[in-house]
Amino acid sequence: MRARALAGLPLVDRAGIVYFRGRQLPLSGGEAGLLRLLLASFQSVVTRAEITAHLWPGNEQCRRNALDIRVLRTRRRVAPMGILIKTVRDKGYLLELSTGIPHHFAQSVAPGARL
């Protein structure tokens, strides 16, 4: 974990708290599990089947909706920290880090305004 923190990647501890860019955020067990899996394959696609097997071992036939909701909730929780869960159509999901102006800030700035 220490190597990941030094590399500038988010860290999720055993208690499910994500640390990134000087901030911390507690996650639910499912959110933390999903984020850990995506971090392990940082910037690579993780298939829906891999995520399902990881989050619901022995129950790979879980409802598609359960995975969609888990991803949606996790995405919303970590996005303000600059952690982005991207959908790769017909493949799965991948994790990226935001490097630009936060989305909510960019929307409030008038077009052409100097920052």
Secondary structure, DSSP 8 states (H G I E B T S, - for coil): -HHHHHTT--EE-TTSEEEETTEEEE--HHHHHHHHHHHHTTTS-EEHHHHHHHHSTT-TT--HHHHHHHHHHHHHHHGGGTEEEEEETTTEEEEEE--SS-HHHHHHS-TT---
